[in-house]
Amino acid sequence: VAPGTYRETVSVDADRTDMTWLGASGNPRDTVIVYDNAAGTPKPGGGTLGTSGSATTTLRPDGFTARGITFANDWLRTDLPGTGGTQAVALKVQGDRSAFTHCRFLGHQDTLYADTLSLGTFARQYFAHCYVEGDVDVVFGRATAVFAHCHFRTLLRPDLTGAPYGFVFAPSTAGANPRGYLVTGSRISSEAPDGFYKLARPWVPSSDPTARPMLTVRETHLGAGIDAVAPYTDMSSGHPWQEQRFAEYRNTGPGAVITVPENRPQLGRAEAASHTPKAHLGDWRPR
């Protein structure tokens, strides 16, 4: 893909398997796919686009690979204060064996939708050396996704004056899926004041009330923007985060300090051995 800013929406059907997109320069800043739809954006025939419909890029096929590309949604809630439907997805990816290396994902609410094609499908996805920024549910969905050596950055919220500004992860892992999101060897930084972000909240969607969101964050640097005292919170009543599958292992940084142990479930060494990229990805080895 030649360097340039491509202002358009892109949708790839599920039958276009084993597709590869390479940014020609190798620098993701040079090749940018961007649009500015939001969930509340009106559709020509009536109604609104909704969260999925807001995505700048939607990828459904198995075996998709991208390297050196930026996926962005530059819709700003501050441009339309008071507007509902502020979800604005940069990338929605649903296929199994989807791999992204040295890519950037830019947005505000619901930046990266790491999901599956259907409730019963366990799609494996791999993100390595990527950069992701946003403010509310920056990464969300029900995929089995590994984030290795990635940088997550939380943004300022000019529309808010107090905490919390938002949440870095909002997994919606199906209850039958033994593997959800794994973050390893990464870092989380913030533009916001100290403690203004939660690490995660569980998303139990109305379409799957039996979901048991799963997130493991291990050997990752959590900056001061993360609320170290209470890094997790509920998204909806009846689904407390304590009943989901959240865990940490050997994280560092001011946002990882354990002050209230019951607020930060920790893996033991033996448990951590089964929370690895190899365990999550099974027989698939991303290129």
N, C-alpha and C positions, 0 to 999 in steps of 0.2 A: 504494500500500500504506500503510494508515494507521499512524501511530506505534504502537509496541508491541513486546513481545518475544514472538515466535512460537516456542514450544518444540515442535518437530515436525520430521520429515524431509519433504523435498519432492522429488518426482521428476517431471520433465517429459519426455514422450515425444517422439521425433524428428519426428512429424508436426505438432506444434504450432509451426510455423515463424513467424518474424517477430513474436515476442512481446516486449513491453516491460514491465518492472517499474520503477516510479518510487516512491522513498520520498517520501511526501506532504510531509514537512517540508523536504526537501532536505538534511537533516543525517543522515548514515548512522548516527550513534549512536542516533537515535530509532527506527529500524526495524531490528530484529534478528531474523534467523532462526537458531536455535541448537538443537543437540541434543548428546548425549554418547555416541554410539556409537564403538567402536574396532574395529580389525581383529580383535582377540581376543574381542569380545563374542559370547557364545553365541547361536546362532539357535534359535528354538523347536523346529525339527525336527531339531536336531543340527548339529554343526559350528560354525563361527564365521563372522562376517560377511565377513572379509577386508577388504583396503584399500578397494576400490571400494564395498563394502557399508557401510562406515563413514561414508560421506559424508552430511552433513546435507542438502545440496542437490545434486541431480544434474540437469544440464541437457544434453539431447541435441539439441535442434532447431537448425537453421541460423537465422541472423538474430536471435538473442536479444540484447536490450539491457537493461542495468540501470543505474540511477543512484541514488545516495544510499541504499544499503542495506548492512547488515552481514551477512555470511555467517560463521557461527562454529561451532566444535566445541569444547565446554568439557570434554571428557574429560581427566582428569589422571592421568598415570602414577604420580604420587606418592600418589594415593588407593589404588592397588592395587600396591604395590611387588612386583617380581618377576613381574608379569604379562607374558606375551608378547603379540605382536600390538598394539604400541603406536601403530601408524599410526591417525590419527583425522582424517579429511578434513573440512574445512569446506565446500568447493565442488569438485565435479567437473564440468567443462564440456568438451563434446565437439564441439559444432557449429561449422560454418564461419560466419564473419562474426558472431562473438560479441563484444560490446563492453560494457565496464564502466567507468564514470566515477564518480569520487568515491564509491567503494565501499570497504568494509573487509573483510578476510579474516583471521579470528582462529583460531588453533589452536596446536598444539605440533608434533607430527610429521606431515608431509605435509599442510600446511594447504591449499594450492591445487593442485589436480590439473588442469593445463591440457593436455588430451589430445585424442584424435580418436575417432571412432566405430569405425574399423577401421584396420588397419595401412596399407592403401593409400590412405587418405583424408588429405589435407593440409588440416587445418582451420586457418583464420586467426582469431586472437583478438587483441583490443586492450584493454589496461588503461591508463587514463589517470588521473592524480591519485588513485591508490588507495593504501591502506595495507595492508601484509601483515606479519603477525608469526608467528613460530614458532621451532623449534629444530633439527629434523632434516629435510633435504630440504623446505624451506619451500615451494618452488615446484618441481613436477616433472611430467613427462609428455612427449608427443611432438608437441604442437601447434606450429604456426608462430605464436608469440605475441610481441607487442610490448608492452613495459612502458615507458610514457613518463611522466616526472615523477611517479614513484611513490616511496613510502617503504617500505623493507623494514627490519624491526626484529627482531633476534635476541634471544632471551630467556635468562634465567638457567636453570641446570639444577641444582636442589637435589639431584638424585640422582647428580651427578657431581662429582668434585673436581679433575679435570685436563682438559686439552685433548686432542682437539677436542670441543667441545660438540656441534657439528653442522655443517650445510652449508646455504647459502642456496638454491642451485639444484641440481637433479638432472635435466637434460633426458635424454630417451630418443629423440631425433629419428631417424626412419627413415633408413636409408642413402640411399634414393632421393630424399629431400626435401632440396632445396638451402637451405632456410631453417628454422632452429630458433627459439631464444629470442633476442630482442634487448632489451637494457635500455639506455635512453638518457635522459639528463638527469635521473637519479634519485639517490637516496641510500640508503645502508645504515648503520644505527646499531645499537647493541647495549647491552643491560643487562649483558652478561658481561664478564669481565676482558679486557684487551687481548690480541689474537691468539688467542682461544679458538675462533674460527669459521673454517672454510674457505669460500671464495667458492662453490665448486662441486665436484661429483664427477659422473662420467658414469654414467648408468643404462643398462646393456645388459640388458634383461629376457630371461628364458629363452624367452619367446614370440617374441622377435625378436633372435636372436644376431647379426644383421647390422646392427643399429642403429649409427649414428655420431652420438652426441649433439653438439649444436651450441649454443653460447652465445657471444654477443657482448655485452660490457659496455662502453659508451662514454660519455664525458663525464658520468661518474657519481661522486659523492663516496662513497668507501669509508672508513668510520670505523675507529677503532683496534681494533674487535672482530675485524676480518678479519686473518688471518695473512698479513702482507705478504711474508714470506720464502718460504712455500710455500702459496699460496692455493688450489691444486687438489690433489686426491688421488684415488686409485682407489676404485671401489666394489666391484669383484669382480676376481678374478685373470683374466688373459688379455685384459683390456680396459683397458690403461693410459690415463690421461687424455691423455698426450702424443700418442696416435694418434687422438684425437677432434678435434672442431672448436671449440676454445676460443680466444677472442681478446679483447683489450682495446684501447681507443683513448682516449687523453687523459683518463684518469680522474684524480681528485684525492683528497687526504686521506691520512692516515697508513696506511690499509690498502691504498693504491695505490702505495706507494713501491717502486720496482724495485731490489731488492738482489741478486737472483740472476736475471739476464735470462732464462736458459733456463726458469725456472719461471713466466714471465709472457709468453706470446706476445702480441706487439703488432702491430696493423694499421698499414700505411703509409697515407699520405694517399689514394693512389689506391685502395687496397683498401677503406678506410673509406667511400668514395663508394658502394659497393654494399651496405653494411650500414646501411640506413636504414629507417624505417617504410614509406616508399613502396615500396622494393624488396621488403620482406617481405609487404606487404598487396596488392601488385599493383593490380588495377583496382577494389579496394574502398576506399572512403573512409568510415570510420566517422562517424556523426553525432555 
